[in-house]
Structures are given as structure tokens and as C-alpha cells.
Amino acid sequence: MTYAEMFARAKALLESADAGAVQGHLAYQFNVTGEAAGVFYVEVKDGQVHVEPYDYKDRDAQFTCSAETLEKIASGKTDPVAAVMMGKLKVEGSIEKALKLKDLLKK
């Protein structure tokens, strides 16, 4: 999988998430490692989710993982907390705000 393919999948999934219940502003950066290496950010603001292929300096949390791990978490096949415990996902920044991303991905 290339970065462009991974980003397109992530963008489609995240921008379709229901952010209506999110209070305030959330900003996340994803550092994808391995074959589809690259960076993108997710911003939740005013009930809308925006996903762009850029570095986001003023982020609440930063996630680092492979595209495979990211896809498994996003699809619900892997619990993000378990991924952290297994060393497959690294989280920096506000853990409280990082956990709110899980609510966005609920189907």
C-alpha cells in the first residue's frame, strides 16, 4: 500500500465519522511508518472532521504506527489501548483527548 492509498482510505473513513457530540476542538497528527510512510492530521471543529496530508504543530495528541495497525484500529479489529500495550501504537500528548478519537470511530 502506498501513502496515497492509505491516506485516501483514512480520509474517507474519518471524514464520515459523526463528530456532532464532540465538544470543543480536537487536533491529532498521525505519523505512519513503514511501506506507506507519511504524515497527516485530523481536526475536529464545530462538529466537522477535517483530514489533511500535512504536519500539524498545534496538536492535542500524536499517534505513530504502521498503516496496517492504523487500518486495524480504524476498522475496529484492534483496540487502540491494546495496540499501545503491544508496542504497535505510540501516543504522545493528551491521553484524555487521544481517547476521544475512539468515540469518533464507533460505528
C-alpha positions in Angstrom: 0.0 0.0 0.0 1.3 3.5 -0.9 0.9 6.6 1.3 -1.6 8.0 -1.2 -3.8 4.9 -0.9 -3.5 4.8 2.9 -4.3 8.5 3.2 -7.4 8.2 0.9 -8.8 5.4 3.0 -8.1 7.2 6.3 -9.6 10.4 4.9 -12.8 8.7 3.7 -13.3 6.9 7.0 -12.5 9.8 9.3 -14.5 12.4 7.4 -17.6 10.3 7.5 -17.3 10.0 11.3 -20.1 11.6 13.4 -18.4 14.4 15.3 -21.7 16.1 16.4 -21.2 15.0 20.1 -17.6 16.4 20.3 -17.3 19.4 22.4 -14.6 21.9 21.6 -11.7 21.4 19.3 -9.5 18.3 18.8 -6.4 18.1 16.7 -4.4 14.9 16.0 -1.4 14.1 14.0 -0.7 10.7 12.6 2.9 9.6 11.7 2.6 6.5 9.6 5.6 4.3 9.4 6.7 1.5 7.1 5.7 1.0 3.5 3.0 3.8 3.5 5.1 6.2 5.5 3.9 9.8 5.7 2.1 12.3 7.9 -1.5 13.6 8.1 -3.7 15.4 10.6 -7.3 15.2 11.8 -9.0 18.2 13.1 -12.4 18.1 14.7 -14.0 21.6 14.9 -17.6 22.8 15.1 -19.0 19.2 14.6 -17.0 18.6 11.4 -13.9 16.4 10.8 -11.2 17.6 8.5 -8.3 15.4 7.3 -5.3 16.8 5.5 -1.9 15.4 4.4 0.2 17.9 6.5 2.1 18.1 9.7 0.1 19.8 12.4 2.2 21.6 15.0 -0.6 22.7 17.4 -1.9 19.2 18.0 -3.5 17.7 21.1 -2.1 14.2 20.5 0.2 12.5 18.1 -0.1 8.8 17.0 2.8 6.8 15.4 2.1 3.4 13.9 2.2 1.4 10.7 -0.6 1.7 8.1 -1.6 -1.8 8.9 -2.0 -1.0 12.6 -3.9 2.2 11.7 -6.3 0.3 9.4 -7.0 -2.4 12.1 -7.7 0.2 14.7 -9.9 2.3 12.4 -11.9 -0.8 11.3 -12.4 -2.0 14.9 -10.3 -5.1 14.5 -7.7 -3.9 17.0 -8.4 -2.0 20.2 -6.1 1.1 20.4 -5.3 0.6 24.0 -4.2 -3.0 23.3 -2.1 -1.7 20.3 -0.3 0.7 22.7 0.3 -2.1 25.2 1.7 -4.3 22.4 4.0 -1.5 21.3 2.3 -1.2 17.9 1.0 2.3 18.6 2.8 5.2 20.2 0.8 8.1 21.6 2.2 11.4 22.7 0.4 14.4 24.1 -3.0 14.5 25.9 -4.1 10.9 26.6 -7.6 12.2 27.5 -8.0 13.8 24.1 -6.4 10.9 22.3 -9.1 8.6 23.8 -11.8 10.8 22.3 -10.7 9.7 18.8 -12.0 6.2 19.7 -15.5 7.7 20.1 -15.3 9.1 16.6 -14.6 5.8 15.1 -17.5 4.0 16.7 -19.9 2.7 14.0 
